[in-house]
Amino acid sequence: MDVRFFVVGHGRSGTQWLARALNCDPTVNVHHEPLA
């Protein structure tokens, strides 16, 4: 799954979901933190 497209598509709700579902992946933090 492309994290960047998911966050952009779902906005803040998607960002929260990503933080919980994929918080174990440091690369996810790099993508979702500035978009949050």
A tleap script that builds the chain and sets N, CA, C and O, in Angstrom:
source leaprc.protein.ff14SB
mol = sequence {
  NMET ASP VAL ARG PHE PHE VAL VAL GLY HIE
  GLY ARG SER GLY THR GLN TRP LEU ALA ARG
  ALA LEU ASN CYS ASP PRO THR VAL ASN VAL
  HIE HIE GLU PRO LEU CALA
}
set mol.1.N position { 0.847 -1.207 0.000 }
set mol.1.CA position { 0.000 0.000 0.000 }
set mol.1.C position { 0.875 1.247 0.000 }
set mol.1.O position { 1.850 1.325 0.747 }
set mol.2.N position { 0.534 2.206 -0.823 }
set mol.2.CA position { 1.295 3.447 -0.864 }
set mol.2.C position { 0.803 4.371 0.240 }
set mol.2.O position { -0.315 4.885 0.186 }
set mol.3.N position { 1.639 4.572 1.225 }
set mol.3.CA position { 1.253 5.353 2.406 }
set mol.3.C position { 0.889 6.781 2.026 }
set mol.3.O position { -0.063 7.349 2.562 }
set mol.4.N position { 1.636 7.351 1.115 }
set mol.4.CA position { 1.414 8.754 0.752 }
set mol.4.C position { 0.040 8.957 0.129 }
set mol.4.O position { -0.667 9.903 0.477 }
set mol.5.N position { -0.341 8.070 -0.794 }
set mol.5.CA position { -1.648 8.184 -1.431 }
set mol.5.C position { -2.763 7.956 -0.424 }
set mol.5.O position { -3.803 8.613 -0.484 }
set mol.6.N position { -2.549 7.021 0.505 }
set mol.6.CA position { -3.573 6.717 1.500 }
set mol.6.C position { -3.822 7.922 2.403 }
set mol.6.O position { -4.972 8.263 2.683 }
set mol.7.N position { -2.759 8.560 2.853 }
set mol.7.CA position { -2.892 9.706 3.753 }
set mol.7.C position { -3.587 10.865 3.041 }
set mol.7.O position { -4.474 11.504 3.606 }
set mol.8.N position { -3.185 11.131 1.813 }
set mol.8.CA position { -3.773 12.236 1.053 }
set mol.8.C position { -5.245 11.972 0.788 }
set mol.8.O position { -6.061 12.893 0.832 }
set mol.9.N position { -5.588 10.723 0.515 }
set mol.9.CA position { -6.957 10.377 0.177 }
set mol.9.C position { -7.895 10.428 1.373 }
set mol.9.O position { -9.067 10.778 1.228 }
set mol.10.N position { -7.393 10.083 2.551 }
set mol.10.CA position { -8.257 9.984 3.719 }
set mol.10.C position { -8.063 11.141 4.707 }
set mol.10.O position { -8.766 11.217 5.715 }
set mol.11.N position { -7.120 12.032 4.426 }
set mol.11.CA position { -6.916 13.191 5.294 }
set mol.11.C position { -6.479 12.811 6.700 }
set mol.11.O position { -5.730 11.853 6.891 }
set mol.12.N position { -6.953 13.572 7.683 }
set mol.12.CA position { -6.512 13.372 9.065 }
set mol.12.C position { -6.939 12.014 9.603 }
set mol.12.O position { -6.195 11.385 10.355 }
set mol.13.N position { -8.130 11.554 9.226 }
set mol.13.CA position { -8.601 10.248 9.691 }
set mol.13.C position { -7.660 9.146 9.204 }
set mol.13.O position { -7.336 8.225 9.954 }
set mol.14.N position { -7.228 9.242 7.958 }
set mol.14.CA position { -6.295 8.266 7.410 }
set mol.14.C position { -4.963 8.317 8.133 }
set mol.14.O position { -4.326 7.287 8.357 }
set mol.15.N position { -4.543 9.527 8.498 }
set mol.15.CA position { -3.276 9.682 9.202 }
set mol.15.C position { -3.326 8.996 10.556 }
set mol.15.O position { -2.370 8.322 10.942 }
set mol.16.N position { -4.421 9.154 11.282 }
set mol.16.CA position { -4.559 8.505 12.586 }
set mol.16.C position { -4.548 6.993 12.430 }
set mol.16.O position { -3.914 6.287 13.215 }
set mol.17.N position { -5.249 6.497 11.419 }
set mol.17.CA position { -5.299 5.055 11.176 }
set mol.17.C position { -3.909 4.523 10.849 }
set mol.17.O position { -3.506 3.472 11.345 }
set mol.18.N position { -3.189 5.249 10.020 }
set mol.18.CA position { -1.836 4.833 9.656 }
set mol.18.C position { -0.934 4.802 10.878 }
set mol.18.O position { -0.152 3.868 11.057 }
set mol.19.N position { -1.044 5.816 11.709 }
set mol.19.CA position { -0.191 5.889 12.896 }
set mol.19.C position { -0.408 4.676 13.794 }
set mol.19.O position { 0.529 4.193 14.428 }
set mol.20.N position { -1.638 4.187 13.846 }
set mol.20.CA position { -1.951 3.044 14.700 }
set mol.20.C position { -1.634 1.719 14.008 }
set mol.20.O position { -1.130 0.791 14.641 }
set mol.21.N position { -1.927 1.630 12.718 }
set mol.21.CA position { -1.779 0.361 12.003 }
set mol.21.C position { -0.323 0.071 11.625 }
set mol.21.O position { 0.102 -1.084 11.607 }
set mol.22.N position { 0.436 1.132 11.323 }
set mol.22.CA position { 1.794 0.930 10.800 }
set mol.22.C position { 2.841 1.683 11.619 }
set mol.22.O position { 3.902 2.032 11.102 }
set mol.23.N position { 2.544 1.933 12.890 }
set mol.23.CA position { 3.460 2.719 13.726 }
set mol.23.C position { 4.806 2.020 13.916 }
set mol.23.O position { 5.772 2.644 14.355 }
set mol.24.N position { 4.873 0.722 13.586 }
set mol.24.CA position { 6.121 -0.023 13.740 }
set mol.24.C position { 7.088 0.273 12.592 }
set mol.24.O position { 8.256 -0.111 12.655 }
set mol.25.N position { 6.612 0.951 11.545 }
set mol.25.CA position { 7.458 1.223 10.386 }
set mol.25.C position { 7.953 2.671 10.435 }
set mol.25.O position { 7.152 3.593 10.280 }
set mol.26.N position { 9.256 2.890 10.648 }
set mol.26.CA position { 9.797 4.252 10.759 }
set mol.26.C position { 9.589 5.078 9.497 }
set mol.26.O position { 9.506 6.304 9.573 }
set mol.27.N position { 9.503 4.431 8.337 }
set mol.27.CA position { 9.306 5.165 7.089 }
set mol.27.C position { 7.916 5.781 7.043 }
set mol.27.O position { 7.716 6.812 6.401 }
set mol.28.N position { 6.951 5.158 7.718 }
set mol.28.CA position { 5.592 5.686 7.756 }
set mol.28.C position { 5.580 7.013 8.502 }
set mol.28.O position { 4.899 7.952 8.088 }
set mol.29.N position { 6.323 7.098 9.593 }
set mol.29.CA position { 6.374 8.325 10.380 }
set mol.29.C position { 6.894 9.492 9.533 }
set mol.29.O position { 6.428 10.624 9.665 }
set mol.30.N position { 7.853 9.201 8.674 }
set mol.30.CA position { 8.425 10.243 7.821 }
set mol.30.C position { 7.369 10.794 6.880 }
set mol.30.O position { 7.353 11.992 6.600 }
set mol.31.N position { 6.477 9.923 6.385 }
set mol.31.CA position { 5.466 10.354 5.419 }
set mol.31.C position { 4.272 11.019 6.098 }
set mol.31.O position { 3.783 12.040 5.615 }
set mol.32.N position { 3.799 10.464 7.202 }
set mol.32.CA position { 2.534 10.942 7.761 }
set mol.32.C position { 2.702 12.124 8.708 }
set mol.32.O position { 1.756 12.885 8.910 }
set mol.33.N position { 3.881 12.292 9.292 }
set mol.33.CA position { 4.064 13.369 10.268 }
set mol.33.C position { 3.843 14.764 9.658 }
set mol.33.O position { 3.068 15.542 10.215 }
set mol.34.N position { 4.496 15.111 8.531 }
set mol.34.CA position { 4.289 16.436 7.933 }
set mol.34.C position { 2.892 16.615 7.353 }
set mol.34.O position { 2.394 17.738 7.272 }
set mol.35.N position { 2.252 15.513 6.947 }
set mol.35.CA position { 0.916 15.606 6.373 }
set mol.35.C position { -0.159 15.729 7.448 }
set mol.35.O position { -1.282 16.152 7.174 }
set mol.36.N position { 0.203 15.347 8.693 }
set mol.36.CA position { -0.760 15.438 9.781 }
set mol.36.C position { -1.010 16.902 10.104 }
set mol.36.O position { -1.796 17.212 11.000 }
savepdb mol mol.pdb
quit
